[in-house]
Amino acid sequence: MSFQTINPATGELLVEVPMQSDDEVFAALQRADERYRVADSVVGS
């Protein structure tokens, strides 16, 4: 099963993303937050 993003103006399929479990989404959000904090500390220095 997957999730599709379709351009409403053209009907073109832009991307098809596989569905993720709650745990997979939570883990991805944690990784993104960690990377953001690292990048922010480097830029903010």
Secondary structure, DSSP 8 states (H G I E B T S, - for coil): -EEEEE-TTT--EEEEEE---HHHHHHHHHHHHHHHHHHHHHHT-
